[in-house]
Amino acid sequence: MKIAVPKEQADGETRVSATPETVKKFIALGADVAVEAGAGEGAAIADAAYAAAGARVGDRAQTLAGADIVLGVQGAEPAGLSGVAPGAWVVAGLNPFGERARVDAYAAAGLEALAMEFMPRITRAQSMDILSSQSNLAGYKAVLDAAAEYGRAFPMMMTAAGTVSAAKAFVMGVGVAGLQAIATARRLGAQVSATDVRSATREQIMSLGAKPIFVENVAGIEGEGSGGYAGEMSPEYQAAQAELLSGHLAKQDIVITTALIPGRPAPRLISDAQVATMRAGSVIVDLAVESGGNVEGAVAGEVVERHGVKIVGHRNVAGRLPADASALFSRNLYNFLNAFWDKEAGRPVLDAEIGDAVRLTTSGQVVNARLLGA
C-alpha cells in the first residue's frame, strides 16, 4: 500500500497533507509513504524531516507512481495524477459542490474520490473532521487579522494619560470558527457580543463570557441544522434580524462573519448601507468571502475600504497559519485512514456510515447522494 503526498498545486496553498509525525504513523501501519520534494516548504517542513521519518522523497512522477492513496489538502486536478494505481483513492478537501466538473473528471479517470469535508458530524468522526480543525484556526486568525487592521487597542487601558476604551467586537455565526473568534477576542480584551440563527447557541455564547444578541418573538432554528450548519431562515426572521442587527452593528468596532450554508452561496448578513453606519476605522472580517461573502462589498483575496470601514477578505484563512493547520489537517487524514485500517488486507476498508458519506466517485461513476441530489 503506497501513500503519496504530492505538493499542493493551488495558488496560495501553504498547507501540506502529511507531516513527519503522520508519516511515521502510516509507516507503522505497514504503508509505504512517498513525499514530493518541497511539499512541506510552505509549512516550514524540510524534505530532510520527511526522509528522517521514513518517507521516500522524490519528484512528482516518482511520488505518484503506483500510489494507492493520494493525500491532499485541496484536491489535485485528475490530469496531474498520472501514474497512480488504477482505482486509487484521492483523500482531500475536494470542494464537491464548487468543483463538480473536477469530481466528474475523477470518475472518468477511474479514481475513487473521498471528500473529507463531507465527513458526517458524528461522535466517532470528530477526530477526522477537517472543517472543524481548520475553522477553529480560521476563527482565531480572523481576530488577529482584525487586530492588525484596527488602528486602536483591543483591551481597556487605564493610564496616567487617560483611559483607552475596550474595543467592541461582534461575531456573526457561532459555529466552530465563531466560538474560537469569541474566545480570542475576549482574550485580547474586547467587549464581545455574538449572534446566530440557531437559538441553541445562546448558552454557548454566554459560556464564553460574550453577550448574546438574538431576535425575540420570531422563531429561529432550534438546535443544529443539517450537518451542524444552520439552514436558510424565513423572510420574517430575516427581516427581524436585519432590524436588530442594524442598530447593533453601528456601535461595533470589529465584526467577524462566519455564516456558511453547504452547497449554496454564503448568506448576506451585512449590507453596504449597514457598513455605512459603522464608525470610520472599524474592521469587518468576512470568513465566508470565498463562498460569495456575508458582507456586501467584500472581495476575495483583498482588504477593501468602504465608508471608512475596512473589509478583510483573505482567502484560505487557516492556511495563514500553515504549520498548525497542516499538523491538524494531516492528523485528520491519518485518523480517518487508521480508523478503517484492515491489517490483513494491508489497507483501509471503509464502512457504510462514513464511507458512503465521503465517497464521491467509484468504478467510473459519481455515487454520492448529496451530489446527485444537488
Buried (B, 14 or more C-beta within 10 A) or exposed (E): BBBBBBBBEBEEBBBBBBBBBBBBBBBEBEBBBBBBBBBBBBBEBEBEBBBEBBBBBBEBEBBBBEBBBBBBBBBBEBEEBEBBBEEBBBBBBBBBBEBBEBBBBBBEBBBBBBBBBBBBBEEEBEBBBBBBBBBBBBBBBBBBBBBEBBEBBBEEEEEEEEEBEBBBBBBBBBBBBBBBBBBBBBEBBBBBBBBBBBBEBBEBBEEBEBBBBBBEEBEBBEEBBEBBBBBEBEEEBBEBBBEBBBEBBEEBBBBBBBBBBBBEEBBBBBBEEBBEBBEEEBBBBBBBBBBBBBBBBBBBEEBBEBBEBBBBBBBBBBBBBBBBBBBBBBBBBBBBBBBEBEEEEEBBEBEEEBBBBBBBBBEEEBBBEBBEEE
